[in-house]
Amino acid sequence: MTKKIISIILVIMTVFTSLAISASAASYSTGKYSVSESNGINVRSGPGTSYSKVGAASRGVTFNVTKIRSNWGYTSSIRCTNGTRSGWVCLDYCSYKGSNSSASRATYNNVFASTRGSGYSLSQAKQYESSTFTKGSFIYIWGALQDANGNLYNTYSSKVCNMTLSIYRPNGSLAYSYTYNNCCVNWIGRKLDVAGTWKIQCKITGALSGTNTRSITVKEDSSSAYYTLTYNANGGYNAPASQRVKANSAFRLRYEKPSRSGYTFLGWSTDRNATKPSFYPGGSVGLRNNVTLYAVWEKYGVEIYSSYLYNYPTVGDVYYLRAQAYPNNTSQFKWYTSNSSVIAINQNGKMTAKSAGTATITVKTPDGRSKSVTIKVSNASKWQTGMFDSGYTAYGYTTIKLNKNVGDASIKIYTYDAMGWKSNGQMHITLRSASGAWLWEGDIKSGDTLKLGSNYLEYRVYIAKKKYPNTIMGNSSDFNNIGACQKWAINCSKNSYIG
């Protein structure tokens, strides 16, 4: 009997305990809370212990709850041991401190662009929000002060804020701005007249302060845009006039062709260095932006090449001319001279300067292409005179050039006394190449021959006095000290001339 009574009592206690727990479930509201649990509470990523822990708040920490899920509350800012965090806390371990005030309630400055403005509510305009628009569109820039649940500032605060809405062009200039006093939501309108990246801004002053700036992209309207096609003669002349056309509309390239001496026009390309064209006169094209077309050229005709063509050859010079035909080269060239007494030329292009004067050399191909050059021949200078530098060092030099493609060359060097008489004095000679490379150095006597050879086409000759003593044995017209020498002279005696 006693066992039955005990069993009945346990059942009754169990029933009443369950009812008490069920009946004690609390109803929580948004507002201000304080952590009351002595060991603190965990902040989680969702409303329940199954969600991950994002932080832990100690006893006494206060925070604002803006959302409720059963006995869990969401806060956008709570001070944790690992820094300020947002998340969900179990309100069973917290004390309610009252409703949110305007001073502590989180308020957000929202700004966005929409194609809806006048006659539309904030929520309706939000449905037409975008960050990309077409040039010429009329848009509305909305600003709103709201809490995390979308409640407008004036629904939970009696304090006053002012709102300035602005829009800036891509170059940074202000397109339009307007300030609304004692306002928590409004808009301004503006036509987007320039393509590029615009800035929209909502600035709050008064009880709250802050600025929110966003970017929007404005693109060209492909259905109404116009683009320009520019023709570049690319080294030629008479390029066609540019064309302004509607975007994506087919049109024909101009039929006119540019000109360029010695070249054949092949067509057009967007690449300045192209060798093959991509477009042709009269061809049909369309534009999606501004484009420049460059003329594509092919060299045509004949060119004459020689490193001596423009060096003004002198009488006795012999050298070869080379020709090349474009675009299709040939080896069957014919050479002609307008004056064989001045310049003679054979069919291998070997040219010989015969006398001073002017002659025109012409080369022709079997298909009629030709090229002519006019060449002036001068008499070669055979003598050069000069004064010795003071002391026994030569600081200047005389340039000696060899007749082109001719064999060994030589020069003679003389000394003269103060009266201008030729002497038998000795000189110290240094011979270098045209680039200054040392070739030979030694002493020679006045009237001696110095061989140059044919390894170089140009030489530098440095002439200095031979150091004292320099006794010269000769007839009575000679003098015995090179120090008495005043002048020197070079005579181009064989296959050479003064350069």
Secondary structure, 3 states (H helix, E strand, C coil): CHHHHHHHHHHHHHHHHHHHHHHCCCCCCCEEEEECCCCCEEEECCCCCCCCEEEEECCCCEEEECEEECCEEEEEEEEECCEEEEEEEEHHHEEEEECCCCCCCCCEEEEEEECCCCCCCHHHHHCCECCEEECCCEEEEEEEEECCCCCEHHHCCCCCEEEEEEEECCCCCEEEEEEECCCCEEEEEEECCCCEEEEEEEEEEECCCEEEEEEEEEECCCCCCEEEEEEECCCCECCCCCEEEECCCCEECCCCCCECCCEEEEEEECCCCCCCCCECCCCEECCCCCEEEEEEEEECEEEEECCCCCCCCECCCEEECEEEEECCCCCCCEEEECCCCCEEECCCCEEEECCCEEEEEEEECCCCCEEEEEEEEECCCCEEEEECCCCCCCCCCEEEEECCCCCCEEEEEEEECCCCCEECCEEEEEEEECCCCEEEEEEEECCCEEEEECCCCEEEEEEEECCCCCCCCCCCCCCCCHHHCCEEEEEEEECEEEC
